[in-house]
């Protein structure tokens, strides 16, 4: 099973980067050692999209670019009766 490592931007808390756990290619190593990113969490690929993270899209982008950059915006909404 693929597991993704998720890193968060230190400058913009809405920006994230995903790489495949154990990937030793240049882009993955660059993400892990970046002074601008901090490790946030690991996400296993169970085949289902999650809020703000789609593993199929991540795999496609990682295959093409070596990493998958994405943004997450959370908006709190009030419920009106």
C-alpha positions, 0 to 999 in steps of 0.5 A: 500500500502506498503511504504519502508523507504530507508537509506544510508550508511554513510561510503559508499554512494553506499550502501543502506538499505530498510525496511517497513515503520512502521515495529517494528521488531528488524531488522527494529528498528536496521536499524532506530537507526543505527549510520552507516545509515541515512534516505534518502527517502520513496518509495511507492510500486506501483508494478513497478521497479524503477531505482536501486530499485525493490519493489518485490525483497525488499519485498522478502528479507525483509520477509526473513531477516527483511531488504533489503540491496542493492548497487547503482552505477551511471556511467555517460556516454558521448554521442558520435555523 
